[in-house]
Amino acid sequence: MLTRDAILQQVMLGNIVITPFDEKCIGSNSYDLHLYKMLKVYDCAELDCRKQNPTIEFEIPEEGFVLQPGILYLGSTIEYTETDLHIPEINGKSSLGRLGLDIHKTAGFGDLGFRGQWTLEMVVVLPLRIYPGQKIAQLQFDVPVGPITHLYRNKPDQKYANQSGPTASKMHENFSNAESNGLG
């Protein structure tokens, strides 16, 4: 895992891109990410893996928005990131975890070659008011072992490269791809 000085060095070399970048956001071994102003929620009573599920997108007001238990909120980081030489991993801030906020359910690791804003899968234990632009997560960078031969953005079936803002699941594309390849 990269330390503060190594993160800064890799940013200066262009091996890690973080936009916007603020050196004050580098911790001892991670970079603080901020909450984008838009959220999405699913607009259906039942989700279906084979379908593109409808969503509603809305803006978080300056006075904040109260997340409610039992609802999955899709948020996003303000920051766009990319790296081909390091494995990015997103985690919640411990101060927010202590308030009952989980910012990702399963998607903590990014792939080598991922480029885009990070979608957050946010759930809370108790009602919690959040604000646009607040610190929401931290990104760490791990060094891969072995040659780097496959970058995410070059995969023919990648679905989330260059994502911008909260991005809903594209699981349904797996079924149409599997069916077109005779696997469905």
HULINTA-V770581 format. One record per pair of residues at least 6 apart in sequence whose ideal C-beta (glycine too) atoms are under 7 Angstrom apart, sorted by the first residue. I is the first residue (numbers start at 1). GAP is how many residues later the second one is. Records with the same first field share a line. If there is no record, write none. Layout:
BEGIN
I: GAP + GAP
END
This chain:
BEGIN
1: 28 + 139 + 140 + 141
2: 8 + 27 + 84 + 139
3: 25 + 26
4: 22 + 23 + 24 + 25
7: 9 + 19 + 24 + 134
8: 15 + 18
10: 6 + 76
11: 7 + 10
15: 68 + 70
16: 67 + 70 + 125
17: 64 + 65 + 66
18: 13 + 61 + 63
19: 60 + 61
20: 59
25: 6 + 7
27: 111
29: 111
30: 108 + 109 + 110
31: 107 + 108
32: 103 + 106
33: 44 + 46 + 85 + 103 + 104 + 105 + 106
34: 43 + 44 + 45 + 99 + 100 + 101 + 102
35: 40 + 95 + 97 + 98 + 99 + 101
36: 39 + 40 + 41 + 42 + 81 + 129
37: 22 + 23 + 95
38: 19 + 21 + 38 + 127 + 128
39: 19 + 21 + 34 + 35 + 36 + 127
40: 15 + 16 + 17 + 34 + 126 + 128
41: 14 + 15 + 30 + 32
42: 11 + 13 + 30
43: 11 + 12 + 13
44: 9 + 10
47: 6
49: 122 + 123
50: 122 + 125
51: 121
52: 120
53: 115 + 116
55: 113
57: 109
60: 70 + 71 + 72
62: 70
64: 65 + 66 + 67
65: 64 + 65
66: 61 + 62 + 63
67: 6 + 55 + 57 + 60 + 61 + 63
68: 59
69: 55 + 56 + 57 + 58
72: 49 + 51
73: 49
74: 45 + 46 + 47 + 92 + 94
75: 45 + 47 + 91
76: 41 + 42 + 43 + 44 + 89 + 90
77: 40 + 41 + 59 + 60
78: 55
79: 38
80: 36 + 37
81: 7 + 58
82: 32 + 33
83: 58
84: 28 + 29 + 64 + 67
85: 63
86: 55 + 56 + 57
87: 22 + 23 + 25 + 55 + 57
88: 22 + 26 + 51 + 53
89: 19 + 20 + 21 + 51 + 53
90: 14 + 18 + 28 + 47 + 49
91: 17 + 46 + 47
92: 9 + 10 + 11 + 45
93: 42 + 43 + 44 + 45
99: 29
100: 24 + 25 + 26 + 28
101: 21 + 23 + 27
102: 20 + 21
103: 17 + 19 + 33 + 34
104: 16 + 17
105: 16 + 18
107: 14
111: 41
112: 32 + 36 + 39 + 40
113: 38 + 39 + 40 + 41
114: 38 + 47
115: 38 + 46 + 47
116: 44 + 45 + 46 + 47 + 48
117: 46 + 47 + 48
119: 44 + 47 + 48
120: 16 + 17
152: 6 + 9
153: 8
157: 20
159: 11 + 14
160: 7
175: 9
178: 6
END
